[in-house]
Each structure stands twice: as structure tokens, then as C-alpha cells.
Amino acid sequence: MNESGNKQINWDAITCLIVDDDKFSRTFVKTALYQVGVKNTKEASNTAEAIEILRNYKINVVLMDQQLPEQSGLELARKIKAGEVGDSKDLPVIMVTIDTKENTVMEAKAIGIHEYLVKPISPLALKKRLCTAFGIKENKS
């Protein structure tokens, strides 16, 4: 149980952008989000679609694959963190990918990507990463 002083997330108020060129992966992530209480999602299959959505909607967090057509997830994250996509500079970005190469993980951290999840993901692992990205500690006391 949470004590009354803890910061809480209103999962219903969060809109998540899922960026992945694989429809099955997007559906899988969407289902995991739904299981943790995030019901508002937008989907993009490439960086151009993602940028369009980020410019036109209030997004609270981005879950993206590293391997995308045209531009990589890291390139998109770099644009987001540089503030080149609307008002996105402080937007939490979570990489959801099969790419576990050390240089990719290190570059993700250097860009400012908040969390890194390796596919396949579990709803519990996703919830923990979301809490961390929003600066919330899950207390078990």
C-alpha cells in the first residue's frame, strides 16, 4: 500500500506514443500499457509519423523501438531531446527494443533516454520504467 504522502500517477490522464514499425510489437506494447492502466495511446510506424503526432497531440511519454525505417529511434530521440519536435525537450523517452549492443545503450543514456527495456517486455517491467521516467518511486513499505 502507498502512504498518503507519495506522488501518484493518474494513469488515465497519460497519453503514450508508441513508435515501432512492427504492428505486432505496437499491439503488444499497447496491451502491456493497458494492463498497467494507460488507456490513451497513439501509434506511429516511423519517425515522420511520430514527429507529426508529437506536434499535434499532448504526449506524456514516448515508447520507441531503436530499429525504425528511415531514421533510428536514437535519431528521433536526439531530435526530441534537442527540442526540435514541438515542446518535447523534457518528454520522457523509453527505448523498447531488441538492440542490446553496449554502444546503443550508452548512446541512449548520453542522449537522455530515461529507460531502456529489452523485448519482449512484461507489464510489470514497463510499469517500473514508467514510474522511474516520471520520477516516482514505488514503495513497498
The first five atom37 places (N, CA, C, CB, O) and aatype in JSON, in Angstrom:
{
  "aatype": [12, 2, 6, 15, 7, 2, 11, 5, 9, 2, 17, 3, 0, 9, 16, 4, 10, 9, 19, 3, 3, 3, 11, 13, 15, 1, 16, 13, 19, 11, 16, 0, 10, 18, 5, 19, 7, 19, 11, 2, 16, 11, 6, 0, 15, 2, 16, 0, 6, 0, 9, 6, 9, 10, 1, 2, 18, 11, 9, 2, 19, 19, 10, 12, 3, 5, 5, 10, 14, 6, 5, 15, 7, 10, 6, 10, 0, 1, 11, 9, 11, 0, 7, 6, 19, 7, 3, 15, 11, 3, 10, 14, 19, 9, 12, 19, 16, 9, 3, 16, 11, 6, 2, 16, 19, 12, 6, 0, 11, 0, 9, 7, 9, 8, 6, 18, 10, 19, 11, 14, 9, 15, 14, 10, 0, 10, 11, 11, 1, 10, 4, 16, 0, 13, 7, 9, 11, 6, 2, 11, 15],
  "atom_mask": [
    [1, 1, 1, 1, 1],
    [1, 1, 1, 1, 1],
    [1, 1, 1, 1, 1],
    [1, 1, 1, 1, 1],
    [1, 1, 1, 0, 1],
    [1, 1, 1, 1, 1],
    [1, 1, 1, 1, 1],
    [1, 1, 1, 1, 1],
    [1, 1, 1, 1, 1],
    [1, 1, 1, 1, 1],
    [1, 1, 1, 1, 1],
    [1, 1, 1, 1, 1],
    [1, 1, 1, 1, 1],
    [1, 1, 1, 1, 1],
    [1, 1, 1, 1, 1],
    [1, 1, 1, 1, 1],
    [1, 1, 1, 1, 1],
    [1, 1, 1, 1, 1],
    [1, 1, 1, 1, 1],
    [1, 1, 1, 1, 1],
    [1, 1, 1, 1, 1],
    [1, 1, 1, 1, 1],
    [1, 1, 1, 1, 1],
    [1, 1, 1, 1, 1],
    [1, 1, 1, 1, 1],
    [1, 1, 1, 1, 1],
    [1, 1, 1, 1, 1],
    [1, 1, 1, 1, 1],
    [1, 1, 1, 1, 1],
    [1, 1, 1, 1, 1],
    [1, 1, 1, 1, 1],
    [1, 1, 1, 1, 1],
    [1, 1, 1, 1, 1],
    [1, 1, 1, 1, 1],
    [1, 1, 1, 1, 1],
    [1, 1, 1, 1, 1],
    [1, 1, 1, 0, 1],
    [1, 1, 1, 1, 1],
    [1, 1, 1, 1, 1],
    [1, 1, 1, 1, 1],
    [1, 1, 1, 1, 1],
    [1, 1, 1, 1, 1],
    [1, 1, 1, 1, 1],
    [1, 1, 1, 1, 1],
    [1, 1, 1, 1, 1],
    [1, 1, 1, 1, 1],
    [1, 1, 1, 1, 1],
    [1, 1, 1, 1, 1],
    [1, 1, 1, 1, 1],
    [1, 1, 1, 1, 1],
    [1, 1, 1, 1, 1],
    [1, 1, 1, 1, 1],
    [1, 1, 1, 1, 1],
    [1, 1, 1, 1, 1],
    [1, 1, 1, 1, 1],
    [1, 1, 1, 1, 1],
    [1, 1, 1, 1, 1],
    [1, 1, 1, 1, 1],
    [1, 1, 1, 1, 1],
    [1, 1, 1, 1, 1],
    [1, 1, 1, 1, 1],
    [1, 1, 1, 1, 1],
    [1, 1, 1, 1, 1],
    [1, 1, 1, 1, 1],
    [1, 1, 1, 1, 1],
    [1, 1, 1, 1, 1],
    [1, 1, 1, 1, 1],
    [1, 1, 1, 1, 1],
    [1, 1, 1, 1, 1],
    [1, 1, 1, 1, 1],
    [1, 1, 1, 1, 1],
    [1, 1, 1, 1, 1],
    [1, 1, 1, 0, 1],
    [1, 1, 1, 1, 1],
    [1, 1, 1, 1, 1],
    [1, 1, 1, 1, 1],
    [1, 1, 1, 1, 1],
    [1, 1, 1, 1, 1],
    [1, 1, 1, 1, 1],
    [1, 1, 1, 1, 1],
    [1, 1, 1, 1, 1],
    [1, 1, 1, 1, 1],
    [1, 1, 1, 0, 1],
    [1, 1, 1, 1, 1],
    [1, 1, 1, 1, 1],
    [1, 1, 1, 0, 1],
    [1, 1, 1, 1, 1],
    [1, 1, 1, 1, 1],
    [1, 1, 1, 1, 1],
    [1, 1, 1, 1, 1],
    [1, 1, 1, 1, 1],
    [1, 1, 1, 1, 1],
    [1, 1, 1, 1, 1],
    [1, 1, 1, 1, 1],
    [1, 1, 1, 1, 1],
    [1, 1, 1, 1, 1],
    [1, 1, 1, 1, 1],
    [1, 1, 1, 1, 1],
    [1, 1, 1, 1, 1],
    [1, 1, 1, 1, 1],
    [1, 1, 1, 1, 1],
    [1, 1, 1, 1, 1],
    [1, 1, 1, 1, 1],
    [1, 1, 1, 1, 1],
    [1, 1, 1, 1, 1],
    [1, 1, 1, 1, 1],
    [1, 1, 1, 1, 1],
    [1, 1, 1, 1, 1],
    [1, 1, 1, 1, 1],
    [1, 1, 1, 1, 1],
    [1, 1, 1, 1, 1],
    [1, 1, 1, 0, 1],
    [1, 1, 1, 1, 1],
    [1, 1, 1, 1, 1],
    [1, 1, 1, 1, 1],
    [1, 1, 1, 1, 1],
    [1, 1, 1, 1, 1],
    [1, 1, 1, 1, 1],
    [1, 1, 1, 1, 1],
    [1, 1, 1, 1, 1],
    [1, 1, 1, 1, 1],
    [1, 1, 1, 1, 1],
    [1, 1, 1, 1, 1],
    [1, 1, 1, 1, 1],
    [1, 1, 1, 1, 1],
    [1, 1, 1, 1, 1],
    [1, 1, 1, 1, 1],
    [1, 1, 1, 1, 1],
    [1, 1, 1, 1, 1],
    [1, 1, 1, 1, 1],
    [1, 1, 1, 1, 1],
    [1, 1, 1, 1, 1],
    [1, 1, 1, 1, 1],
    [1, 1, 1, 1, 1],
    [1, 1, 1, 0, 1],
    [1, 1, 1, 1, 1],
    [1, 1, 1, 1, 1],
    [1, 1, 1, 1, 1],
    [1, 1, 1, 1, 1],
    [1, 1, 1, 1, 1],
    [1, 1, 1, 1, 1]
  ],
  "atom_positions": [
    [[0.84, -1.2, 0.0], [0.0, 0.0, 0.0], [0.88, 1.25, 0.0], [-0.95, 0.0, 1.22], [1.96, 1.27, 0.59]],
    [[0.39, 2.27, -0.66], [1.12, 3.54, -0.69], [0.7, 4.41, 0.48], [0.88, 4.27, -2.02], [-0.47, 4.46, 0.84]],
    [[1.67, 5.1, 1.05], [1.35, 6.05, 2.11], [0.83, 7.32, 1.46], [2.6, 6.35, 3.0], [1.1, 7.59, 0.29]],
    [[0.07, 8.08, 2.23], [-0.62, 9.24, 1.66], [0.3, 10.32, 1.09], [-1.49, 9.85, 2.71], [-0.13, 11.11, 0.26]],
    [[1.58, 10.36, 1.53], [2.48, 11.39, 1.06], [3.13, 11.1, -0.28], [0.0, 0.0, 0.0], [3.81, 11.97, -0.82]],
    [[2.94, 9.95, -0.82], [3.61, 9.58, -2.08], [2.94, 10.21, -3.29], [3.62, 8.08, -2.24], [1.72, 10.32, -3.36]],
    [[3.78, 10.63, -4.24], [3.28, 11.15, -5.51], [2.64, 9.99, -6.29], [4.45, 11.83, -6.34], [3.22, 8.91, -6.38]],
    [[1.48, 10.23, -6.82], [0.76, 9.19, -7.54], [0.65, 9.54, -9.02], [-0.64, 8.98, -6.94], [0.66, 10.71, -9.39]],
    [[0.55, 8.53, -9.84], [0.33, 8.75, -11.27], [-1.13, 8.47, -11.56], [1.26, 7.84, -12.15], [-1.67, 7.43, -11.18]],
    [[-1.77, 9.42, -12.23], [-3.12, 9.19, -12.72], [-2.97, 8.57, -14.11], [-3.99, 10.53, -12.76], [-2.89, 9.29, -15.11]],
    [[-2.93, 7.25, -14.16], [-2.66, 6.53, -15.41], [-3.66, 6.88, -16.51], [-2.68, 5.03, -15.17], [-3.31, 6.88, -17.69]],
    [[-4.9, 7.19, -16.12], [-5.94, 7.55, -17.11], [-5.62, 8.85, -17.83], [-7.29, 7.65, -16.43], [-6.09, 9.07, -18.94]],
    [[-4.83, 9.72, -17.2], [-4.54, 11.04, -17.77], [-3.3, 11.01, -18.66], [-4.35, 12.07, -16.65], [-2.96, 12.03, -19.28]],
    [[-2.63, 9.88, -18.74], [-1.38, 9.78, -19.52], [-1.67, 9.35, -20.96], [-0.41, 8.79, -18.85], [-2.43, 8.42, -21.2]],
    [[-1.05, 10.05, -21.89], [-1.1, 9.64, -23.3], [0.29, 9.22, -23.71], [-1.65, 10.79, -24.22], [1.26, 9.98, -23.57]],
    [[0.38, 8.01, -24.22], [1.67, 7.42, -24.6], [1.75, 7.27, -26.12], [1.87, 6.06, -23.91], [0.81, 6.8, -26.76]],
    [[2.87, 7.66, -26.68], [3.14, 7.45, -28.1], [4.01, 6.22, -28.25], [3.82, 8.7, -28.75], [5.1, 6.15, -27.69]],
    [[3.53, 5.24, -29.02], [4.27, 4.02, -29.3], [4.83, 4.13, -30.71], [3.37, 2.75, -29.13], [4.07, 4.25, -31.67]],
    [[6.16, 4.07, -30.84], [6.8, 4.18, -32.15], [7.52, 2.87, -32.46], [7.8, 5.39, -32.2], [8.55, 2.55, -31.85]],
    [[6.98, 2.12, -33.4], [7.57, 0.84, -33.8], [7.05, 0.51, -35.19], [7.22, -0.3, -32.78], [5.86, 0.67, -35.46]],
    [[7.93, 0.06, -36.09], [7.48, -0.25, -37.45], [6.76, -1.6, -37.52], [8.67, -0.26, -38.39], [6.16, -1.91, -38.54]],
    [[6.82, -2.39, -36.45], [6.16, -3.69, -36.42], [4.81, -3.58, -35.71], [7.06, -4.74, -35.72], [4.75, -3.28, -34.52]],
    [[3.73, -3.83, -36.44], [2.39, -3.69, -35.89], [2.17, -4.6, -34.69], [1.35, -3.98, -36.96], [1.54, -4.2, -33.71]],
    [[2.67, -5.83, -34.76], [2.53, -6.77, -33.65], [3.19, -6.2, -32.39], [3.15, -8.14, -34.01], [2.61, -6.28, -31.3]],
    [[4.37, -5.63, -32.53], [5.07, -5.04, -31.38], [4.28, -3.88, -30.79], [6.48, -4.56, -31.8], [4.17, -3.75, -29.57]],
    [[3.73, -3.02, -31.67], [2.91, -1.9, -31.18], [1.71, -2.41, -30.4], [2.44, -1.0, -32.35], [1.38, -1.88, -29.33]],
    [[1.05, -3.44, -30.92], [-0.12, -4.02, -30.25], [0.28, -4.63, -28.9], [-0.8, -5.09, -31.15], [-0.43, -4.49, -27.91]],
    [[1.42, -5.31, -28.88], [1.92, -5.93, -27.65], [2.19, -4.86, -26.58], [3.21, -6.74, -27.94], [1.79, -5.02, -25.43]],
    [[2.86, -3.77, -26.97], [3.16, -2.68, -26.03], [1.87, -2.01, -25.57], [4.11, -1.63, -26.69], [1.71, -1.69, -24.39]],
    [[0.94, -1.81, -26.5], [-0.35, -1.19, -26.17], [-1.1, -2.04, -25.14], [-1.2, -1.02, -27.45], [-1.7, -1.5, -24.21]],
    [[-1.07, -3.35, -25.3], [-1.72, -4.27, -24.36], [-1.05, -4.18, -22.99], [-1.67, -5.71, -24.89], [-1.74, -4.15, -21.97]],
    [[0.28, -4.14, -22.96], [1.01, -4.01, -21.69], [0.67, -2.7, -21.0], [2.53, -4.11, -21.93], [0.49, -2.66, -19.78]],
    [[0.59, -1.62, -21.78], [0.21, -0.31, -21.22], [-1.19, -0.36, -20.63], [0.29, 0.79, -22.31], [-1.44, 0.15, -19.54]],
    [[-2.1, -0.99, -21.35], [-3.49, -1.11, -20.9], [-3.54, -1.86, -19.57], [-4.35, -1.84, -21.97], [-4.32, -1.51, -18.68]],
    [[-2.71, -2.89, -19.44], [-2.68, -3.7, -18.21], [-2.17, -2.91, -17.01], [-1.82, -4.93, -18.41], [-2.53, -3.22, -15.87]],
    [[-1.33, -1.9, -17.24], [-0.87, -1.07, -16.12], [-1.75, 0.16, -15.91], [0.57, -0.64, -16.35], [-1.52, 0.92, -14.97]],
    [[-2.75, 0.35, -16.77], [-3.71, 1.43, -16.58], [-3.63, 2.57, -17.57], [0.0, 0.0, 0.0], [-4.43, 3.51, -17.49]],
    [[-2.68, 2.53, -18.51], [-2.56, 3.58, -19.52], [-3.45, 3.19, -20.7], [-1.07, 3.78, -19.98], [-3.17, 2.24, -21.43]],
    [[-4.54, 3.95, -20.88], [-5.51, 3.6, -21.91], [-5.45, 4.52, -23.13], [-6.9, 3.62, -21.34], [-6.0, 4.2, -24.18]],
    [[-4.77, 5.67, -22.98], [-4.66, 6.62, -24.09], [-3.33, 6.43, -24.8], [-4.8, 8.08, -23.58], [-2.27, 6.73, -24.26]],
    [[-3.4, 5.92, -26.03], [-2.18, 5.71, -26.8], [-2.34, 6.24, -28.22], [-1.81, 4.22, -26.83], [-3.44, 6.29, -28.77]],
    [[-1.21, 6.63, -28.78], [-1.11, 6.99, -30.19], [-0.03, 6.07, -30.76], [-0.77, 8.53, -30.41], [0.88, 5.67, -30.04]],
    [[-0.14, 5.74, -32.03], [0.84, 4.84, -32.64], [1.45, 5.46, -33.89], [0.18, 3.51, -32.99], [0.79, 6.14, -34.66]],
    [[2.75, 5.19, -34.06], [3.46, 5.62, -35.26], [4.34, 4.46, -35.72], [4.32, 6.91, -34.99], [4.93, 3.75, -34.91]],
    [[4.41, 4.28, -37.04], [5.24, 3.19, -37.57], [6.6, 3.67, -38.06], [4.51, 2.49, -38.71], [7.44, 2.87, -38.46]],
    [[6.82, 4.99, -38.03], [8.12, 5.54, -38.43], [8.33, 6.91, -37.77], [8.22, 5.67, -39.97], [7.42, 7.43, -37.12]],
    [[9.5, 7.48, -37.93], [9.82, 8.74, -37.26], [8.99, 9.91, -37.79], [11.28, 9.05, -37.41], [8.63, 10.8, -37.02]],
    [[8.69, 9.93, -39.08], [7.88, 11.02, -39.64], [6.49, 11.05, -39.0], [7.76, 10.86, -41.18], [5.99, 12.11, -38.63]],
    [[5.86, 9.87, -38.87], [4.55, 9.8, -38.21], [4.67, 10.23, -36.75], [3.97, 8.36, -38.3], [3.81, 10.94, -36.24]],
    [[5.74, 9.8, -36.08], [5.94, 10.14, -34.68], [6.06, 11.65, -34.49], [7.21, 9.43, -34.14], [5.45, 12.22, -33.59]],
    [[6.84, 12.29, -35.35], [7.03, 13.75, -35.27], [5.7, 14.46, -35.49], [8.07, 14.23, -36.31], [5.4, 15.43, -34.79]],
    [[4.92, 13.99, -36.45], [3.6, 14.58, -36.73], [2.7, 14.48, -35.49], [2.93, 13.86, -37.94], [2.03, 15.46, -35.13]],
    [[2.68, 13.34, -34.85], [1.85, 13.14, -33.65], [2.36, 14.03, -32.51], [1.86, 11.65, -33.22], [1.56, 14.65, -31.81]],
    [[3.67, 14.08, -32.32], [4.23, 14.91, -31.25], [3.92, 16.39, -31.44], [5.74, 14.71, -31.18], [3.79, 17.13, -30.46]],
    [[3.81, 16.82, -32.68], [3.49, 18.23, -32.96], [2.01, 18.54, -32.77], [3.91, 18.59, -34.38], [1.64, 19.69, -32.5]],
    [[1.16, 17.52, -32.9], [-0.28, 17.76, -32.9], [-1.04, 17.29, -31.66], [-0.87, 17.12, -34.07], [-2.22, 17.62, -31.5]],
    [[-0.39, 16.53, -30.79], [-1.06, 16.0, -29.61], [-0.21, 16.22, -28.37], [-1.38, 14.51, -29.78], [1.01, 16.35, -28.46]],
    [[-0.88, 16.25, -27.21], [-0.17, 16.33, -25.93], [0.22, 14.91, -25.55], [-1.07, 17.01, -24.8], [-0.63, 14.11, -25.15]],
    [[1.5, 14.6, -25.67], [2.02, 13.27, -25.35], [2.79, 13.37, -24.03], [2.94, 12.71, -26.51], [3.55, 14.33, -23.83]],
    [[2.61, 12.4, -23.14], [3.28, 12.43, -21.84], [4.53, 11.56, -21.78], [2.32, 11.98, -20.78], [5.43, 11.81, -20.98]],
    [[4.58, 10.54, -22.65], [5.74, 9.64, -22.66], [5.82, 8.96, -24.03], [5.65, 8.59, -21.52], [4.79, 8.69, -24.65]],
    [[7.04, 8.69, -24.49], [7.25, 8.01, -25.77], [7.93, 6.67, -25.5], [8.1, 8.89, -26.74], [8.95, 6.61, -24.82]],
    [[7.35, 5.61, -26.06], [7.98, 4.29, -26.05], [8.37, 4.0, -27.48], [7.01, 3.16, -25.46], [7.51, 3.94, -28.36]],
    [[9.67, 3.83, -27.74], [10.07, 3.65, -29.13], [11.07, 2.53, -29.32], [10.64, 4.93, -29.65], [11.88, 2.21, -28.44]],
    [[10.99, 1.95, -30.5], [11.95, 0.94, -30.92], [13.2, 1.65, -31.43], [11.35, -0.01, -32.02], [13.11, 2.79, -31.89]],
    [[14.34, 1.0, -31.35], [15.58, 1.57, -31.89], [15.63, 1.39, -33.4], [16.81, 0.91, -31.23], [16.08, 2.28, -34.12]],
    [[15.16, 0.23, -33.89], [15.28, -0.09, -35.3], [14.0, 0.33, -36.04], [15.56, -1.6, -35.51], [12.98, -0.36, -35.99]],
    [[14.09, 1.46, -36.71], [12.97, 2.02, -37.46], [13.4, 2.28, -38.9], [12.44, 3.33, -36.8], [14.59, 2.47, -39.16]],
    [[12.44, 2.3, -39.84], [12.81, 2.65, -41.23], [13.19, 4.14, -41.3], [11.63, 2.34, -42.21], [12.75, 4.93, -40.47]],
    [[13.98, 4.5, -42.25], [14.46, 5.87, -42.49], [15.42, 6.36, -41.41], [13.28, 6.82, -42.59], [16.61, 6.53, -41.67]],
    [[14.91, 6.59, -40.19], [15.76, 7.08, -39.1], [15.66, 6.11, -37.93], [15.34, 8.51, -38.66], [14.62, 5.47, -37.75]],
    [[16.72, 6.0, -37.15], [16.69, 5.11, -35.98], [15.95, 5.78, -34.82], [18.12, 4.72, -35.55], [15.7, 6.99, -34.83]],
    [[15.6, 4.97, -33.84], [14.98, 5.51, -32.64], [15.88, 6.5, -31.93], [0.0, 0.0, 0.0], [15.41, 7.48, -31.36]],
    [[17.2, 6.24, -31.97], [18.15, 7.16, -31.34], [18.13, 8.52, -32.03], [19.56, 6.57, -31.37], [18.22, 9.56, -31.38]],
    [[18.03, 8.52, -33.36], [17.97, 9.79, -34.1], [16.7, 10.57, -33.74], [18.02, 9.53, -35.62], [16.75, 11.79, -33.57]],
    [[15.58, 9.86, -33.62], [14.34, 10.52, -33.23], [14.46, 11.04, -31.8], [13.14, 9.54, -33.35], [14.03, 12.16, -31.51]],
    [[15.02, 10.25, -30.91], [15.2, 10.67, -29.51], [16.08, 11.91, -29.42], [15.81, 9.53, -28.68], [15.82, 12.81, -28.61]],
    [[17.11, 11.96, -30.26], [18.01, 13.11, -30.28], [17.23, 14.38, -30.65], [19.17, 12.88, -31.28], [17.43, 15.43, -30.04]],
    [[16.34, 14.27, -31.65], [15.51, 15.42, -32.06], [14.55, 15.84, -30.94], [14.71, 15.07, -33.34], [14.36, 17.03, -30.69]],
    [[13.97, 14.85, -30.29], [13.03, 15.14, -29.18], [13.78, 15.87, -28.07], [12.39, 13.83, -28.64], [13.31, 16.91, -27.58]],
    [[14.92, 15.34, -27.67], [15.68, 15.9, -26.55], [16.29, 17.27, -26.89], [16.79, 14.93, -26.14], [16.57, 18.07, -26.0]],
    [[16.5, 17.52, -28.18], [17.04, 18.82, -28.6], [15.93, 19.87, -28.7], [17.75, 18.69, -29.95], [16.2, 21.05, -28.96]],
    [[14.68, 19.45, -28.5], [13.56, 20.37, -28.57], [13.16, 20.72, -29.98], [0.0, 0.0, 0.0], [12.52, 21.74, -30.21]],
    [[13.54, 19.88, -30.95], [13.24, 20.15, -32.36], [11.83, 19.72, -32.76], [14.24, 19.45, -33.24], [11.38, 20.02, -33.86]],
    [[11.14, 19.01, -31.86], [9.8, 18.5, -32.18], [8.81, 19.1, -31.19], [9.77, 16.92, -32.12], [8.47, 18.5, -30.17]],
    [[8.36, 20.31, -31.52], [7.4, 20.98, -30.63], [8.02, 21.22, -29.26], [0.0, 0.0, 0.0], [9.2, 21.55, -29.15]],
    [[7.21, 21.06, -28.22], [7.65, 21.3, -26.85], [7.99, 19.96, -26.19], [6.57, 22.05, -26.04], [7.33, 19.54, -25.24]],
    [[9.02, 19.3, -26.71], [9.26, 17.92, -26.32], [10.55, 17.7, -25.52], [9.31, 17.07, -27.54], [10.87, 16.57, -25.16]],
    [[11.28, 18.77, -25.24], [12.59, 18.64, -24.62], [12.61, 17.79, -23.34], [13.12, 20.0, -24.31], [13.53, 17.0, -23.13]],
    [[11.59, 17.95, -22.5], [11.53, 17.24, -21.21], [10.66, 15.99, -21.26], [11.01, 18.17, -20.14], [10.36, 15.4, -20.22]],
    [[10.27, 15.59, -22.44], [9.41, 14.42, -22.6], [10.16, 13.13, -22.25], [8.86, 14.35, -24.04], [11.23, 12.88, -22.81]],
    [[9.62, 12.32, -21.34], [10.28, 11.04, -21.04], [10.26, 10.12, -22.26], [9.6, 10.35, -19.84], [9.23, 9.95, -22.91]],
    [[11.41, 9.54, -22.56], [11.53, 8.59, -23.68], [12.04, 7.27, -23.12], [12.49, 9.15, -24.79], [13.04, 7.22, -22.41]],
    [[11.33, 6.2, -23.47], [11.73, 4.86, -23.06], [11.98, 4.04, -24.33], [10.64, 4.18, -22.16], [11.1, 3.9, -25.17]],
    [[13.18, 3.51, -24.45], [13.54, 2.68, -25.59], [13.04, 1.26, -25.32], [15.08, 2.69, -25.86], [13.34, 0.68, -24.28]],
    [[12.27, 0.7, -26.27], [11.77, -0.66, -26.16], [12.27, -1.38, -27.41], [10.18, -0.72, -26.05], [11.75, -1.18, -28.5]],
    [[13.29, -2.23, -27.25], [13.99, -2.74, -28.42], [14.64, -4.1, -28.16], [15.05, -1.74, -28.87], [14.74, -4.54, -27.01]],
    [[15.08, -4.74, -29.22], [15.87, -5.96, -29.07], [17.36, -5.64, -29.14], [15.5, -6.99, -30.15], [18.2, -6.51, -28.92]],
    [[17.68, -4.37, -29.45], [19.07, -3.94, -29.61], [19.72, -3.76, -28.24], [19.14, -2.63, -30.43], [19.43, -2.79, -27.54]],
    [[20.59, -4.69, -27.86], [21.25, -4.61, -26.56], [22.74, -4.32, -26.69], [21.05, -5.91, -25.78], [23.5, -4.48, -25.73]],
    [[23.18, -3.89, -27.88], [24.6, -3.58, -28.08], [25.01, -2.47, -27.11], [24.87, -3.15, -29.55], [24.29, -1.48, -26.93]],
    [[26.16, -2.64, -26.49], [26.6, -1.69, -25.46], [26.66, -0.25, -25.98], [27.97, -2.1, -24.93], [26.25, 0.67, -25.27]],
    [[27.16, -0.06, -27.21], [27.26, 1.31, -27.73], [25.87, 1.94, -27.93], [28.03, 1.32, -29.06], [25.72, 3.15, -27.77]],
    [[24.86, 1.13, -28.28], [23.5, 1.66, -28.44], [22.95, 2.09, -27.09], [22.57, 0.59, -29.09], [22.35, 3.16, -26.97]],
    [[23.15, 1.25, -26.08], [22.66, 1.57, -24.74], [23.36, 2.82, -24.19], [22.88, 0.37, -23.78], [22.71, 3.69, -23.6]],
    [[24.67, 2.91, -24.39], [25.43, 4.07, -23.92], [25.0, 5.35, -24.63], [26.94, 3.83, -24.13], [24.88, 6.41, -24.01]],
    [[24.79, 5.25, -25.94], [24.34, 6.41, -26.71], [22.95, 6.86, -26.25], [24.32, 6.1, -28.22], [22.69, 8.06, -26.13]],
    [[22.07, 5.89, -25.98], [20.73, 6.21, -25.49], [20.81, 7.0, -24.18], [19.9, 4.9, -25.27], [20.11, 8.0, -24.01]],
    [[21.66, 6.57, -23.28], [21.84, 7.27, -22.0], [22.4, 8.67, -22.23], [22.78, 6.46, -21.06], [21.97, 9.63, -21.59]],
    [[23.38, 8.78, -23.15], [24.01, 10.08, -23.43], [23.0, 11.08, -24.0], [25.17, 9.9, -24.41], [23.07, 12.27, -23.7]],
    [[22.08, 10.58, -24.82], [21.05, 11.46, -25.42], [20.07, 11.94, -24.35], [20.29, 10.71, -26.54], [19.52, 13.04, -24.45]],
    [[19.86, 11.11, -23.33], [18.91, 11.48, -22.29], [17.68, 10.6, -22.27], [0.0, 0.0, 0.0], [16.65, 10.96, -21.7]],
    [[17.78, 9.43, -22.91], [16.67, 8.48, -22.87], [16.57, 7.98, -21.43], [16.88, 7.3, -23.89], [17.56, 7.55, -20.84]],
    [[15.36, 8.04, -20.89], [15.15, 7.75, -19.47], [15.34, 6.29, -19.1], [13.78, 8.18, -19.08], [15.97, 5.97, -18.09]],
    [[14.8, 5.4, -19.92], [14.83, 3.98, -19.58], [15.05, 3.15, -20.83], [13.53, 3.56, -18.87], [14.85, 3.63, -21.95]],
    [[15.47, 1.91, -20.63], [15.78, 1.01, -21.74], [15.16, -0.34, -21.4], [17.33, 0.89, -21.99], [15.54, -0.95, -20.4]],
    [[14.23, -0.8, -22.2], [13.57, -2.09, -21.99], [13.88, -3.0, -23.17], [12.03, -1.91, -21.83], [13.81, -2.59, -24.32]],
    [[14.21, -4.23, -22.87], [14.51, -5.2, -23.92], [13.28, -6.05, -24.19], [15.72, -6.1, -23.52], [12.65, -6.57, -23.27]],
    [[12.93, -6.18, -25.48], [11.79, -7.0, -25.89], [12.12, -8.47, -25.67], [11.42, -6.75, -27.38], [13.28, -8.85, -25.79]],
    [[11.14, -9.31, -25.35], [9.75, -8.97, -25.06], [9.64, -8.37, -23.66], [8.85, -10.21, -25.19], [10.39, -8.73, -22.76]],
    [[8.7, -7.46, -23.49], [8.55, -6.76, -22.22], [7.39, -7.35, -21.42], [8.34, -5.26, -22.44], [6.49, -7.97, -21.98]],
    [[7.43, -7.13, -20.12], [6.32, -7.53, -19.26], [5.64, -6.26, -18.76], [6.8, -8.43, -18.07], [6.29, -5.22, -18.63]],
    [[4.32, -6.33, -18.47], [3.63, -5.16, -17.93], [4.28, -4.63, -16.64], [2.17, -5.5, -17.67], [4.35, -3.42, -16.44]],
    [[4.76, -5.54, -15.78], [5.39, -5.13, -14.53], [6.67, -4.34, -14.78], [5.7, -6.36, -13.67], [6.9, -3.29, -14.17]],
    [[7.51, -4.84, -15.68], [8.75, -4.13, -16.03], [8.44, -2.77, -16.65], [9.61, -4.97, -16.99], [9.11, -1.78, -16.36]],
    [[7.42, -2.73, -17.51], [7.02, -1.48, -18.14], [6.54, -0.47, -17.1], [5.91, -1.73, -19.18], [6.92, 0.7, -17.16]],
    [[5.73, -0.92, -16.15], [5.22, -0.02, -15.11], [6.37, 0.55, -14.29], [4.23, -0.76, -14.19], [6.37, 1.74, -13.98]],
    [[7.35, -0.28, -13.95], [8.51, 0.2, -13.19], [9.26, 1.27, -13.97], [9.46, -0.96, -12.84], [9.64, 2.29, -13.4]],
    [[9.47, 1.05, -15.28], [10.18, 2.03, -16.11], [9.39, 3.32, -16.23], [10.47, 1.45, -17.5], [9.96, 4.41, -16.2]],
    [[8.07, 3.21, -16.37], [7.22, 4.41, -16.44], [7.31, 5.2, -15.14], [5.75, 4.02, -16.73], [7.44, 6.43, -15.17]],
    [[7.24, 4.52, -14.02], [7.35, 5.21, -12.72], [8.69, 5.93, -12.61], [7.19, 4.21, -11.57], [8.74, 7.08, -12.17]],
    [[9.76, 5.26, -13.0], [11.09, 5.87, -12.96], [11.15, 7.08, -13.9], [12.18, 4.84, -13.33], [11.69, 8.12, -13.53]],
    [[10.61, 6.93, -15.1], [10.64, 8.03, -16.08], [9.87, 9.25, -15.58], [10.05, 7.57, -17.41], [10.23, 10.39, -15.89]],
    [[8.82, 9.01, -14.79], [8.03, 10.13, -14.24], [8.54, 10.57, -12.87], [6.56, 9.73, -14.13], [7.94, 11.44, -12.23]],
    [[9.66, 9.98, -12.43], [10.27, 10.39, -11.17], [9.52, 9.92, -9.94], [0.0, 0.0, 0.0], [9.53, 10.58, -8.9]],
    [[8.86, 8.78, -10.05], [8.08, 8.26, -8.93], [8.7, 6.97, -8.43], [6.61, 8.02, -9.35], [9.0, 6.06, -9.21]],
    [[8.9, 6.91, -7.13], [9.46, 5.7, -6.52], [8.29, 4.83, -6.06], [10.41, 6.06, -5.32], [7.36, 5.3, -5.4]],
    [[8.35, 3.56, -6.42], [7.34, 2.62, -5.94], [7.8, 2.09, -4.58], [7.12, 1.44, -6.95], [8.8, 1.38, -4.49]],
    [[7.06, 2.45, -3.53], [7.42, 2.0, -2.19], [6.71, 0.69, -1.86], [7.08, 3.07, -1.14], [5.53, 0.52, -2.14]],
    [[7.44, -0.21, -1.26], [6.87, -1.48, -0.87], [6.63, -1.53, 0.64], [7.77, -2.63, -1.31], [6.31, -2.59, 1.18]],
    [[6.8, -0.4, 1.33], [6.68, -0.39, 2.79], [5.25, -0.33, 3.27], [7.43, 0.76, 3.36], [5.0, -0.32, 4.47]]
  ]
}
